[in-house]
């Protein structure tokens, strides 16, 4: 039994962490940025808003499946190399009470 526990602990320690990938989309087109999100499922994108010189980061997803249980994927727009408004989905906090007041579009 101890050998089994030790083996499982060793395997868990050496398993890949499943880290989320980061991409800089300041020099990519909107189509390329959306394709990255689509292929990875969930990514961290670095983008540079047109109104501020400071780079920003965000976690963008392809659907609600990649959000935490208390979050929902909502529409947002980021700046890419070719446009200031590239449509992507971002996880936002969500309360079940919100469903009683407004009808949200689920992705």
Buried (B, 14 or more C-beta within 10 A) or exposed (E): EEEEEEEEEEEEEEEEEEEEEEBBBBEBBBEBBBEBBEEBEBBBBBBBEEEEEEEEEBBBBBEBEBBEEEBBBBEBEBBBBEBEEBEBBBBEEBEEEEEEEEEEEEB
